[in-house]
Amino acid sequence: MNDHALVSIALCTYNGEAYLREQLDSIVNQSYSPIEVIAVDDYSSDNTLNILKEYSEKYPSIKLFVNSENLGYIRNFEKALQLCSGDFIALSDQDDIWDLQKIEKQVKAIGNHLLVYHDSEFVDQNGQSLHRKMSDIMNLYRGDQPEAFLFFNCISGHSVLMKKELKDEILPFPNAYFHDWWMGYVATNLGSIDFLVESLVKYRQHQKADTNILKRKRDNTLRNPLTSAVKYERKMLWIKSCFEYPKNKNPEFIRHLYAEFKKNKEEYISLGLAKLIFKNRDVLFSINKKSAFSKLNFALKELWGGKIRRIFSE
């Protein structure tokens, strides 16, 4: 029974004073108990640390840690996870708003799965609904096929509740893409994952957010857009990380895919990768919500290889 299992919440912060109080209120008032909140501040320069100290003094369940230097978003979550001691671990950003029954519902739902996540509602910077959910943009995946996560990801870190045994398997995070994507890939190699159809987090979209899933207009002075060459190199690094994971459930397929990606990078035209993607389209595109034509177009783009993309971006 999970009724009284300790849940650790890994909360990572960095210059998040604008929305932090609202998020903390939604965490400390969860219907589930017991919880511990592992709050790790990544060397903030605003009032974030003072807010965390205020709440940690009021709520003993909050354990505060402060980095002596800025580690960055992914490495900070890595540190926070290492400090978690609960039977279950949830991840929290600094700017969302949780449903007060989020943890209770996820603990009840996890069953024999290694990880359970949920749908999320997009809200603006003021917390007002944008009338869209994560499931409006992509298919949420349940099952045990890691191939579903090779090209697409439907798991947001803020929606994750995982069993403690998954922690050692996912750490350290590879230097490719996002940590929540890696969680989905590893969990489906080792077991299965599931999701709740309810939107249990108000997922705030604002100028300084690390992700921009809705592709809303932003102030480009706040960030440097990635070139096609950089995007292709990141994709290569991600596939390499998946290939090198020692507990691959389908090692022959991932070996073949990685070999075709390497070949594709070196040649102007490579039919092999496009054929492999299209042949396995059912599982590879299970998260993708686009039309059959768009999926075919995705595969055909690989015909031109990484070299052409690099040339055009220079």
N, C-alpha and C positions, 0 to 999 in steps of 0.2 A: 504493500500500500504506500502511496505517495503523500498521504494526507498531511504528514508532519515532517516531510523531507525539507532540509534547508535549501533555499534557492538563493544563489548569489547573483547579484545584478552588477555587471561590469559597466560602470558609467564613466565615459571619457569626456573631458572638457578641455576647451582651449578658447579663450576670449569669447565666452558664451553668455555674458551677463544679461543680454537682452531677453532671452527666453528661458533661462535656467530655472528660475523660481517656479514657473508653471510646470516644468517637467518634474522637478523634485517633488512638488506637491502631489503630482499624479503617481509618483513612485512610493512615497512614504505612506500614502493612504490606500495602498493595495489591499484588497479583501483577503489575500492569502498571507499566512504566517506559518513558519518564520522565514524572514528574508534578511540578507546582509547586503548592503550597498557598498561595493568597492569603487570609490570615486578617485580617479587618477587625473590630476590636472597637469596638462602638458606645458607648464611654464607660461601661464597666462600673464598678460600685461594689463588687463582691465580689472574689473571688480569681481571676476569669477571666483577667485580664491576666497575672498571675504564672504561671499554668499555660501560657498561650500562649508566654510568654518562655522558660520551661523547655524546652518542646518545640522552639521555633525554634532554640535554642542546640544542641540535640541533633541536630536534623534540618535540614540546610541547605536542603532543598526547601521549608520553610515560611518564607514571607515575611510578616512581621507589620506591620500598619498599625493605628494607633490614632486614632479620631476625637476631636477636641477638644471636641465636643458631641454629644449624642444625635441621630442622624438619623432614627431609626425603622427598623423592620424592612425595608420595601420600599426606601427610599432607601439603606440600608446595602448591600443586595444590588446595587443599581444601581452604587454606588461600587466594590464588589468586582469586578463584571463588567468595569468600565472598566479595572481594573488587570490583568486576565488577558491573557496573551500567547500562550496555547497554540493549537494547531490545533483542539483540541476543548476545550469548557468544561463542567464539571460543577458543580452547586450542592450545598452541604452545609449542613444545619442543625447546631446544636451539641449536640443531645441524642439523636441516633439511633445506630444501630450498623450499619455497612456490611458486607456480605458481602465477603470478601477478594478475590474475583474480579469484583466489580461493574464496575470500570472496564474491565478486560480484555474482559469479555463484551460490554459496550456498544460499545466501539471496534470489535470484530469485527462487530457487528450493524448498525451505522449505515448502511453502504452508501451509496446515493444519497439517503438521507433527510436532511433538515435537523436532525432531532431524533429521538432514541430514548429511551424511558423504560421502566419496568418495574413489575411488581406489587410490593406492599410488605406485610409482615406486621405487624399491630398487636401491640405489647407494652405491658405496664404500666410503672409507674415503676421497677420493679426489673429490667426487661428480660425478664420472663416472658411467654410467648405468651398472647394473648387468644383464640387459635384463630379469628381472622378475618383476611381479607386485603382489600386495597383492591377487588379484583375481586369480592368478595362483596357489595359495596355499590353498585358502579356498573360499567357496561361500559367496558372499556378500548378506546379508539378508535385504529385505524390507517387512514391514508388522507390525502386532500387536500381535504376539504370543510370550510372554516372555519365554515360554518353550524352544525356540530355543537357548537361552543364558544360559541354565542350565549347559551344559557341554562344550560348545565352544563359542568363541568370535571372531567376524570379524571386530570389531570397534576399530580403533586406535585413541587415544586421539587427535593426531595432525590433524585428518581428520574431527573432530566434529564441527558442528555449531548447537547450540541448542537455544531454546526459553528461555527467562529469567525465566518463571514460572517453568521450570524443575529444576532450581538451588536449590530451597528450598527442593525439593523432593529427590534429590540425596545426600544432605549433612545432617549429616557428612557421609563420606565414611566409610563403614564397614571395619573391620580389616581382610579382606579376598581378595585375588587375586588383580586385578587391577581396578583402578577407572573407566577406559573407559568401562570395562566389566559391571560394575554396572550401568553405564549410559544407556547402551543398555537394560539391564534387567528392570530397572525402567521405562524407556521411553515406552517400549512395554507393560508394565502393565497399564500405564496411557493413552496411545494413540498409535500412529504409528510412524515408522521411515522410511526413504527412503535413497537412495544413488545415487550418480552420477557415471557413468561408467568411467569418465575421471580420469586420474592420476594427481591430483592437488598438490601433494607434492612429492619431491624427498626425500625419507626416507633413511637417511644415516645409514649404517651399519659399526660399528667400534668397537674396543676392549672395550671401556668404556661405550658403550650403555647399557641402562637398560634392553633391550629386545634383544633376538637373534632368531628372527622368522625363519631366513634361516638356523639356526643351523650351522653357519660357525665355523671353528676351532678358538678357542680362547686361550689366555694365562690363564690357570687355576689358576695361582697364584693370579689373579685379583679378584677371586670370589670363594665362597664355594658352590660346587654343592649340591643340595638338595637330601637327602636320600629318599628312597621309603616311609619310615614312615612319614617323614615331608610332603611329597607331599600328602599323604593320609589324614593327619590331616588338611592340607590346603583345600583339597577338601571338607572335612566334614564341615569346618568352612564356606566355601562358600555356601554350600547347606543350612546350618543353617541360614545364613544371608538372603538368598532368602526366606526361610520358614517364617522368622520373619518379613519380609516386610509387613506392615499392609494393603497395598492396592493391594494385589495379585489378579489378574484377574481370576485365576483358583485355589482358595485356597484348594479345595479338592485334586487336583492332587499333589500340592506341599507338602501338609500334608502327603499324602501317600508316596511320594518319600523320604521325610525326615525320616519318620518312618522306611522305608526299609533301608536307609543308616545307621541309628542307630543300627538296628538289624544286618546288615551286618558287622558292626564294632565289634560286640560282639560274632559272631558265626564264626566257621571255614568255613562252607559252607552255603551260603544263596542264594536260588533259586529266592526268591521274587524280589530282586532288578534287577537281570538279566532279569527276565520275564517282569518287568515293563518297563525297558529300551527298550527291543526289541519290545514290544507291541506298544510303542509310538515312534518308531524309525524315522518315517517320519519327525516329527517336531523336535525331539531331535537332529537329525543328519542333519538338513537342512543346517547348515553352513559347516559341515564336507565334504570335497571333496574326501574322500577316497572311496575305492571300497566297495561293499556290504559285502564282506568277512571281511574286516577290521572293518566294523561297527559291524558285528556279533561278532568278536573277542573282541571288546571293551566291549560288554555286557557280554560275557562269562568270562572275567577277573574278573568281580564283584562276580563271584561264590565263590572265595576264601576268600573274606572278608578282612577287614583291619587288623585283628589279625595276619594272616599269613604273610602279608607284613611287619608288625612290627617285627615279629620274625626273618625273613630273613635279615632284615636290621640291626639287633643288632650285 
